[in-house]
Amino acid sequence: MRMMAFAARNYKELVRDPLTPLFGVGFPLVLLLLISTLQKHVPNEVFPLEQFAPAMAVFSLSFLSLFAGMLIARDRSSSFLMRLFASPLAASDYIAGYTVPILPLGVAQSAVCFIVAFFLGLPVSGSVLAALAVLVPVGALFTGIGLLMGSLFSEKQVAPFSSILVNVAALLGGTWFPLDMLGGTLKSISYALPFAHAVDATRGALAGDLASAVPHLWWVLGYTVVAFAAAVWAFRARMRSGEA
Amino acid sequence: MTAIAVTHLTKRFGHRTAVDDLNLAIREGELFALLGQNGAGKTTTIKMLCCLLPPTSGDALLLGDSITADPAAVKQKLNVSPQETAVAPNLSVRENLVLMARVYGCDRREAHFRAEEMLQAFGLKERAGDRARTLSGGMQRRLSIAMALISNPQIVFLDEPTLGLDVRARRDLWKVVRALKGKITIILTTHYLEEAEALADRIGIMHAGRLQALGTPAELKAQTGAATLEEAFLALTEEGVS
């Protein structure tokens, strides 16, 4: 019950923050509309909606890192976390309390992305549900990275680090262009990181090819576990140091 | 009866000793002010007493429970109003109060009941539905103290509660703190000596991690032969004094 009260507070903080709809939904949707319009006027193979819409859904989820990181960093700088550290909340309540409200936001962001894509011409099919399911661990991955950043960095540091993350995730995820265009080394680096796997898994699921999505999903899940383990370690270290 | 019994409490960070063999007893219902220059060790002491930081050695019993052996029991008895306002900015005043009540184990109905009591007691009723970030500094401090009291703590730590407030807001907050005197044990840290003199039953002055002096404001002035508490404080915390 204590954890849920804390989670409910975090949900309210997030949905009432104007950054959330602006970056989580507005920015990716503008890009989706822009690129789709370009595609209609200058058709090419790089940006068919079936490829670009799932990439945009992943791109929108990358902002979850910003939301999670800023929320924790703000709670630290305002001493709100110190107030909570003195309360009977357990260490596990904090990570769960920050994570639980962010994941539904991620699902909502992804759903909005696909709904707009339908209006732009994406065929309506049941495989969108599979894509949404694949996007849940992707959302968890970015949430875990955000929790880690919020535990390690100050409020002023989280924003630039999130910006770097969003750009790296988009560039090395193959959002803007096929990774084959990057060449051998960069392509290898891209597939050593989880972002390209997140995009490929979502594209595979949307195409109804779950068999191709599953191996990519394992990469995402592996990195998610690592991100959360690192976040829990960093957060516990904060608690032990007595410095929120 | 003793609310807080501190015995040989010590905290070291590497080679630096932040709190050095602190021994102290604070009575139930007492308003105890802990003073000291920056780096004197008062914040580290408060953090140890709030179970935020484990001591290197020594212990403290808060109403009989040890901060080292049973921090969970200690945490249920205390609450803290940190130096910064420490409110949830996008939650309303009422939601902030309800949240803290629920974090301390109240069910939804009880939490709302207590929140209404606090809104009334702290003159926050008219702003109950407003987001906390829209409140003035003085109102945010009041909310912060109300959040610290909603769990009905037996011991409350007020860390520089009037820092940055104008004279009127500070005096308003003094009234709030005075109204609590005798009902719960209050540990107040402040840099404003007139605040300590106006509010505290006893004052402890820390210097270089040690408790340098302890007594009522009158006793501290008599001990140093100073005319004011400020002069007494300066004499007790002068460089080279140990």
Interface residues (C-beta under 8 A of the other chain):
Chain A: M1 R2 A5 F6 A8 R9 K12 E13 R16 D17 R74 S77 S78 S79 F80 M82 R83 L84 F85 A86 S87 P88 L89 M239 R240 S241 G242
Chain B: T44 K47 C50 C51 L52 L53 P54 A72 K75 Q76 L78 N79 V80 S81 P82 Q83 E84 T85 A86 V87 A88 P89 N90 L91 E95 L99 M100 R102 V103 Y104 G105 D107 R131 M147 A148 S151 F157
